[in-house]
Amino acid sequence: MIKAVIIEDEPLIAKELVNKIAAVAADVEVIETLPSLKTARKWFMQNAEPDLLFMDIQLSDGVSFELFENFKLDCPVVFTTAYDDYAIRAFKVNGVDYLLKPVDEGELQKAIDKCRSLLSNKTSFPADMQQLMASLAVPRQNLFKEKFIVNQRNNWIPVDTKDIACFVRDNLNYLYTFNGEKYILDYTTLEDIEELLDPKVFYRANRQSIIHINAIQSVKPHENQKLSVFLKSPLKMEFDISREKAPSFKKWFDR
């Protein structure tokens, strides 16, 4: 039996991946699901290296490549990511593979077959992978959008991303700055906007909103395990976070 570990900060995605692995590879047993870099570091300090590792690239508390700065891993690694522009071709070497989210079962099976072959041949994780990880981890920040162009009175105005408190969907997409200004954004969906933002700084609270970590005044937990997030003045806006998303929000907010 092949022992596998999953590093994924979205519980529903992690559960879905466990189910898909079970469906396509009966000989792979997921022995642990780790929701953050912090828990992954602790786990690897206390446990032996697994046979196979599935790693989300962008976690709530950092980039998974940082794990290689602390541990020398010889097992095959399959990366999962929502970004197809993340130097993906570089992963196609020596048993390192990648899967774009949402994970396709056919691609998952191919990745596991590749890793299974490497395990049977006792092939180690490539020695130069540390250098590859370092080179890939640094440029990621440059992929995040630094400003958004808004239209005001037929003039294009740049708004720095660092000055944006939240994005809200209400028929149209709007951005709100920390000083309370509101602008319409020419984007079709919040998903399009979310892909351009640094997940360390912005959090997708629900279908209608994305919030900046520095815009949060307070968070109120409810008995049903849902959360209410209150933004600072002058916005004084309130957003709800579902019970399912509450754990990942807490990890993102408390880092």
KEVOKOL-235598 format. One line per 2 residues: number of its first residue (from 1); for each residue y, x, z of N, C-alpha, C. Coordinates in steps of 0.05 Angstrom, whole numbers, plus 5000, padded with zeros to 4 digits. Example, Ala and Ser with C-alpha at 12.3 -4.5 7.8 and 13.67 -1.06 7.14 Angstrom:
2
1 = 4886,5264,5156,4910,5246,5156,4934,5264,5156 | 4955,5257,5142,4979,5273,5143,5001,5258,5157
end
This chain:
255
1 = 4976,5017,5000,5000,5000,5000,5025,5018,5000 | 5044,5011,4983,5070,5026,4981,5089,5013,5001
3 = 5100,5030,5019,5119,5021,5039,5147,5024,5028 | 5162,5002,5028,5189,5002,5016,5210,4993,5037
5 = 5234,5003,5034,5257,4995,5050,5279,4986,5032 | 5293,4965,5040,5316,4954,5024,5341,4959,5041
7 = 5362,4969,5027,5388,4971,5040,5407,4953,5024 | 5414,4931,5036,5430,4910,5023,5445,4894,5044
9 = 5472,4892,5040,5488,4879,5061,5492,4849,5057 | 5481,4837,5036,5482,4808,5033,5454,4797,5039
11 = 5452,4782,5062,5425,4772,5071,5410,4756,5050 | 5424,4738,5036,5411,4721,5016,5401,4738,4993
13 = 5416,4758,4984,5407,4775,4962,5384,4792,4971 | 5385,4801,4996,5362,4817,5006,5337,4801,5008
15 = 5339,4776,5017,5316,4759,5019,5304,4753,4991 | 5322,4748,4972,5314,4743,4945,5299,4767,4933
17 = 5309,4791,4939,5296,4815,4929,5269,4819,4941 | 5266,4813,4967,5240,4814,4980,5220,4796,4966
19 = 5229,4772,4960,5211,4752,4947,5204,4761,4919 | 5223,4772,4905,5217,4781,4877,5198,4805,4877
21 = 5201,4823,4896,5183,4846,4898,5155,4836,4903 | 5152,4817,4921,5126,4806,4927,5113,4792,4903
23 = 5130,4781,4886,5120,4766,4862,5111,4785,4840 | 5123,4808,4838,5116,4826,4815,5100,4851,4824
25 = 5098,4856,4850,5084,4880,4858,5070,4875,4885 | 5045,4866,4884,5030,4859,4908,5024,4884,4925
27 = 5025,4907,4913,5019,4932,4929,5044,4944,4942 | 5067,4930,4940,5091,4940,4953,5098,4922,4977
29 = 5099,4935,5000,5106,4920,5025,5133,4929,5035 | 5152,4909,5037,5178,4915,5048,5177,4916,5078
31 = 5179,4940,5090,5176,4943,5119,5202,4939,5134 | 5225,4941,5120,5250,4938,5134,5272,4932,5114
33 = 5291,4915,5122,5315,4909,5107,5339,4917,5124 | 5355,4935,5114,5377,4946,5129,5404,4936,5117
35 = 5422,4925,5133,5446,4912,5122,5471,4929,5120 | 5469,4955,5127,5493,4972,5126,5486,5001,5127
37 = 5506,5018,5121,5502,5047,5123,5496,5055,5152 | 5510,5042,5171,5506,5048,5199,5478,5043,5208
39 = 5467,5020,5201,5440,5014,5210,5420,5031,5194 | 5426,5038,5169,5408,5055,5153,5406,5083,5166
41 = 5429,5094,5174,5429,5120,5186,5412,5120,5212 | 5416,5100,5228,5400,5097,5253,5371,5095,5247
43 = 5364,5079,5227,5336,5075,5220,5322,5101,5211 | 5336,5115,5194,5324,5140,5183,5323,5162,5204
45 = 5339,5160,5225,5337,5179,5247,5313,5174,5264 | 5303,5149,5264,5281,5141,5282,5255,5136,5268
47 = 5255,5137,5241,5231,5130,5226,5226,5150,5203 | 5201,5150,5195,5193,5168,5173,5203,5156,5147
49 = 5208,5173,5127,5217,5164,5101,5197,5145,5088 | 5206,5123,5076,5187,5105,5063,5177,5116,5037
51 = 5159,5102,5024,5149,5111,4997,5169,5104,4975 | 5185,5083,4980,5203,5073,4959,5227,5061,4972
53 = 5251,5065,4960,5276,5056,4971,5292,5040,4951 | 5300,5016,4959,5319,5000,4943,5346,5000,4956
55 = 5367,5009,4942,5393,5012,4954,5415,4998,4938 | 5429,4980,4952,5454,4969,4940,5474,4992,4940
57 = 5491,4994,4919,5509,5016,4917,5534,5012,4935 | 5547,4989,4933,5571,4984,4948,5564,4967,4972
59 = 5565,4978,4996,5560,4964,5020,5586,4957,5035 | 5584,4940,5055,5608,4931,5069,5621,4954,5084
61 = 5606,4975,5092,5617,4997,5107,5617,5023,5092 | 5615,5022,5065,5616,5047,5050,5598,5046,5025
63 = 5595,5069,5013,5578,5071,4989,5552,5084,4997 | 5530,5073,4987,5503,5081,4996,5498,5110,4991
65 = 5512,5122,4971,5508,5151,4966,5513,5168,4990 | 5530,5158,5009,5536,5173,5033,5512,5179,5049
67 = 5491,5163,5046,5466,5168,5061,5453,5195,5055 | 5458,5204,5030,5446,5229,5021,5460,5253,5033
69 = 5484,5248,5045,5498,5270,5059,5485,5276,5086 | 5470,5256,5096,5457,5259,5123,5427,5264,5122
71 = 5414,5256,5100,5385,5258,5099,5376,5269,5071 | 5355,5285,5072,5343,5294,5047,5320,5275,5041
73 = 5323,5259,5020,5303,5239,5013,5288,5247,4988 | 5262,5247,4990,5245,5255,4968,5232,5231,4954
75 = 5235,5207,4965,5222,5184,4954,5238,5174,4930 | 5225,5160,4911,5240,5147,4889,5259,5126,4899
77 = 5282,5124,4886,5303,5105,4894,5310,5087,4871 | 5311,5061,4876,5320,5042,4856,5347,5031,4867
79 = 5368,5036,4852,5395,5026,4860,5399,4998,4848 | 5413,4981,4864,5420,4955,4854,5451,4954,4855
81 = 5463,4942,4835,5492,4941,4833,5501,4917,4817 | 5526,4908,4823,5538,4887,4807,5556,4899,4785
83 = 5558,4926,4784,5577,4939,4766,5561,4955,4744 | 5564,4946,4720,5551,4960,4698,5568,4984,4688
85 = 5591,4988,4700,5609,5009,4691,5608,5033,4711 | 5588,5033,4728,5586,5052,4750,5569,5076,4742
87 = 5576,5089,4719,5561,5112,4710,5531,5107,4711 | 5523,5083,4702,5495,5074,4705,5476,5093,4691
89 = 5484,5103,4668,5465,5120,4653,5455,5144,4669 | 5471,5153,4688,5464,5176,4704,5440,5171,4721
91 = 5434,5145,4727,5411,5139,4744,5384,5142,4730 | 5385,5143,4704,5360,5143,4688,5348,5171,4687
93 = 5344,5182,4710,5332,5209,4711,5312,5210,4733 | 5289,5224,4728,5270,5232,4748,5264,5210,4769
95 = 5258,5186,4760,5249,5166,4779,5271,5150,4792 | 5296,5158,4788,5318,5142,4798,5324,5121,4777
97 = 5323,5095,4785,5328,5074,4766,5350,5055,4778 | 5358,5035,4763,5379,5017,4773,5372,4989,4763
99 = 5382,4969,4778,5379,4941,4771,5406,4928,4774 | 5415,4914,4754,5440,4899,4755,5435,4872,4769
101 = 5453,4864,4786,5451,4838,4800,5461,4816,4781 | 5449,4793,4781,5425,4785,4795,5400,4799,4784
103 = 5382,4808,4801,5359,4824,4793,5340,4808,4776 | 5333,4818,4753,5314,4806,4735,5286,4815,4743
105 = 5267,4797,4745,5240,4804,4754,5226,4823,4734 | 5231,4820,4709,5219,4838,4689,5229,4866,4692
107 = 5255,4869,4696,5267,4896,4701,5258,4907,4727 | 5255,4890,4747,5246,4899,4773,5217,4910,4771
109 = 5200,4896,4756,5173,4905,4753,5172,4932,4739 | 5188,4936,4718,5189,4961,4704,5198,4984,4722
111 = 5218,4978,4739,5228,4999,4757,5206,5007,4777 | 5192,4987,4788,5171,4993,4807,5148,5008,4794
113 = 5141,5000,4769,5120,5014,4755,5127,5044,4751 | 5153,5049,4745,5162,5076,4741,5159,5092,4767
115 = 5168,5079,4789,5166,5093,4815,5137,5096,4824 | 5120,5077,4818,5092,5079,4825,5079,5103,4811
117 = 5087,5107,4786,5076,5129,4770,5085,5156,4783 | 5110,5157,4791,5120,5181,4803,5106,5187,4830
119 = 5101,5166,4845,5088,5169,4871,5059,5180,4867 | 5046,5169,4847,5018,5178,4842,5017,5207,4832
121 = 5038,5216,4819,5040,5243,4809,5053,5262,4829 | 5060,5251,4853,5072,5267,4874,5098,5280,4865
123 = 5114,5266,4849,5139,5277,4839,5160,5272,4860 | 5175,5293,4867,5196,5291,4887,5222,5282,4876
125 = 5239,5273,4893,5266,5266,4886,5280,5291,4875 | 5294,5290,4852,5305,5314,4840,5324,5329,4858
127 = 5321,5356,4857,5337,5373,4875,5367,5371,4869 | 5374,5365,4844,5402,5364,4837,5414,5336,4842
129 = 5399,5318,4854,5409,5291,4857,5432,5290,4878 | 5432,5308,4897,5454,5310,4916,5480,5314,4902
131 = 5480,5331,4882,5504,5337,4866,5512,5313,4850 | 5492,5299,4839,5497,5275,4823,5510,5253,4840
133 = 5499,5249,4864,5509,5229,4882,5538,5235,4889 | 5544,5260,4895,5572,5267,4902,5591,5262,4879
135 = 5582,5268,4855,5600,5265,4832,5604,5235,4825 | 5585,5218,4832,5588,5190,4826,5603,5175,4848
137 = 5600,5185,4873,5613,5171,4895,5643,5173,4895 | 5654,5195,4886,5683,5199,4887,5698,5182,4868
139 = 5690,5180,4842,5707,5165,4823,5707,5135,4827 | 5690,5124,4844,5688,5095,4847,5715,5082,4854
141 = 5731,5096,4871,5756,5085,4879,5775,5081,4856 | 5772,5097,4835,5790,5095,4812,5784,5071,4795
143 = 5761,5058,4800,5755,5034,4784,5768,5009,4795 | 5779,5011,4819,5792,4988,4831,5820,4985,4820
145 = 5828,4960,4816,5854,4954,4804,5877,4960,4823 | 5897,4975,4814,5919,4984,4832,5942,4964,4832
147 = 5944,4948,4811,5965,4928,4810,5957,4905,4792 | 5969,4882,4796,5965,4858,4780,5992,4850,4767
149 = 5991,4842,4742,6015,4834,4728,6017,4803,4730 | 6040,4794,4740,6045,4765,4742,6069,4758,4725
151 = 6070,4732,4719,6092,4722,4702,6111,4706,4720 | 6136,4715,4720,6157,4701,4735,6182,4697,4718
153 = 6188,4672,4712,6211,4665,4695,6210,4681,4669 | 6187,4680,4656,6183,4693,4630,6185,4723,4631
155 = 6184,4735,4655,6184,4764,4658,6157,4773,4670 | 6147,4795,4661,6123,4807,4673,6131,4824,4697
157 = 6119,4819,4719,6125,4833,4744,6099,4846,4755 | 6100,4872,4761,6076,4884,4774,6076,4879,4804
159 = 6052,4872,4814,6049,4869,4843,6027,4889,4851 | 6033,4908,4869,6014,4927,4878,5992,4913,4893
161 = 5967,4921,4888,5944,4909,4901,5946,4912,4932 | 5956,4934,4941,5959,4939,4970,5978,4919,4983
163 = 5995,4906,4967,6014,4887,4978,6004,4858,4978 | 5979,4854,4968,5968,4827,4965,5952,4820,4990
165 = 5959,4797,5002,5945,4788,5027,5920,4772,5020 | 5921,4756,4999,5898,4740,4991,5901,4729,4963
167 = 5878,4721,4952,5876,4707,4927,5864,4680,4932 | 5876,4659,4920,5866,4632,4925,5863,4617,4899
169 = 5841,4602,4897,5835,4586,4874,5841,4557,4881 | 5861,4545,4866,5868,4517,4870,5876,4506,4842
171 = 5856,4499,4826,5858,4493,4798,5865,4518,4782 | 5886,4533,4790,5893,4559,4779,5888,4580,4800
173 = 5888,4605,4792,5885,4627,4811,5913,4637,4819 | 5917,4640,4845,5942,4650,4856,5938,4674,4873
175 = 5958,4691,4875,5958,4713,4894,5981,4708,4913 | 5977,4716,4938,5998,4714,4958,6003,4742,4969
177 = 6028,4750,4971,6034,4777,4982,6037,4774,5012 | 6038,4797,5025,6041,4797,5054,6067,4785,5064
179 = 6087,4786,5047,6113,4774,5055,6116,4744,5046 | 6094,4733,5037,6093,4704,5032,6099,4695,5003
181 = 6103,4714,4985,6108,4707,4957,6082,4697,4944 | 6085,4678,4926,6062,4666,4912,6066,4668,4882
183 = 6044,4677,4868,6046,4681,4839,6020,4670,4827 | 6023,4659,4802,6000,4651,4787,5988,4675,4773
185 = 5961,4677,4773,5947,4698,4759,5934,4689,4734 | 5935,4704,4713,5922,4697,4688,5894,4707,4687
187 = 5877,4697,4705,5849,4704,4706,5833,4678,4706 | 5810,4677,4693,5795,4652,4691,5782,4645,4717
189 = 5770,4664,4732,5756,4658,4756,5762,4678,4778 | 5756,4671,4803,5759,4690,4825,5738,4712,4823
191 = 5716,4706,4810,5695,4727,4805,5707,4750,4789 | 5723,4743,4769,5736,4764,4752,5754,4781,4769
193 = 5768,4769,4787,5787,4784,4805,5771,4800,4825 | 5750,4789,4836,5735,4802,4857,5723,4829,4847
195 = 5715,4829,4822,5703,4854,4811,5723,4877,4809 | 5749,4871,4810,5769,4891,4808,5779,4902,4835
197 = 5768,4891,4857,5779,4897,4883,5760,4914,4899 | 5771,4930,4917,5756,4947,4935,5743,4930,4957
199 = 5717,4928,4958,5703,4911,4978,5707,4920,5006 | 5716,4945,5010,5723,4954,5037,5748,4940,5048
201 = 5765,4932,5029,5791,4921,5036,5793,4891,5033 | 5780,4881,5012,5780,4852,5006,5753,4840,5010
203 = 5753,4815,5021,5728,4801,5026,5729,4773,5013 | 5707,4766,4999,5705,4739,4987,5697,4720,5009
205 = 5716,4706,5020,5711,4688,5043,5695,4664,5035 | 5701,4652,5012,5687,4628,5002,5693,4625,4972
207 = 5687,4603,4961,5691,4599,4932,5720,4599,4924 | 5737,4592,4943,5765,4589,4937,5783,4612,4945
209 = 5772,4632,4959,5791,4652,4970,5779,4680,4972 | 5796,4700,4970,5790,4729,4975,5812,4738,4993
211 = 5806,4752,5015,5826,4759,5035,5826,4789,5040 | 5850,4799,5045,5855,4827,5052,5850,4831,5082
213 = 5837,4852,5089,5830,4857,5117,5855,4859,5135 | 5877,4869,5125,5901,4873,5141,5917,4847,5143
215 = 5909,4826,5128,5923,4801,5130,5913,4783,5152 | 5891,4790,5164,5878,4773,5184,5891,4775,5211
217 = 5899,4752,5221,5911,4751,5248,5889,4748,5269 | 5870,4729,5264,5849,4725,5284,5826,4710,5270
219 = 5803,4710,5284,5779,4697,5274,5767,4680,5296 | 5762,4655,5291,5751,4637,5311,5723,4628,5303
221 = 5703,4636,5320,5675,4627,5315,5671,4598,5326 | 5654,4583,5312,5648,4556,5320,5619,4554,5329
223 = 5613,4531,5342,5586,4527,5352,5565,4526,5330 | 5573,4517,5306,5554,4516,5284,5552,4543,5269
225 = 5563,4564,5281,5562,4592,5271,5580,4597,5247 | 5596,4577,5240,5616,4581,5219,5640,4595,5232
227 = 5657,4606,5215,5681,4620,5224,5706,4608,5212 | 5728,4609,5226,5754,4603,5215,5771,4628,5217
229 = 5782,4636,5194,5798,4660,5192,5828,4652,5189 | 5845,4663,5206,5873,4656,5206,5889,4681,5196
231 = 5907,4677,5177,5923,4698,5167,5949,4701,5182 | 5960,4724,5181,5985,4730,5195,6009,4716,5183
233 = 6030,4713,5199,6056,4702,5189,6067,4722,5168 | 6081,4712,5148,6090,4684,5144,6070,4666,5130
235 = 6046,4676,5124,6028,4659,5109,6016,4637,5127 | 6006,4645,5150,5994,4625,5169,5974,4607,5155
237 = 5956,4619,5138,5936,4604,5124,5910,4606,5139 | 5892,4587,5134,5866,4586,5147,5844,4584,5126
239 = 5823,4600,5129,5800,4599,5111,5774,4597,5127 | 5756,4582,5116,5729,4578,5128,5709,4597,5116
241 = 5692,4607,5134,5669,4624,5125,5644,4611,5134 | 5625,4608,5116,5600,4594,5122,5583,4609,5142
243 = 5564,4595,5153,5544,4607,5172,5529,4629,5159 | 5522,4626,5133,5507,4646,5119,5522,4672,5115
245 = 5549,4669,5111,5565,4693,5105,5577,4705,5131 | 5575,4691,5153,5587,4700,5178,5578,4728,5186
247 = 5551,4734,5185,5543,4761,5194,5554,4784,5176 | 5554,4780,5150,5565,4801,5132,5595,4804,5136
249 = 5609,4781,5141,5638,4783,5146,5643,4799,5172 | 5627,4794,5193,5631,4808,5218,5627,4839,5214
251 = 5607,4846,5198,5602,4875,5193,5626,4887,5178 | 5636,4872,5158,5659,4881,5142,5684,4884,5160
253 = 5688,4864,5177,5713,4863,5193,5712,4883,5216 | 5688,4888,5227,5685,4905,5251,5673,4932,5244
255 = 5687,4947,5227,5676,4973,5219,5697,4995,5227
end
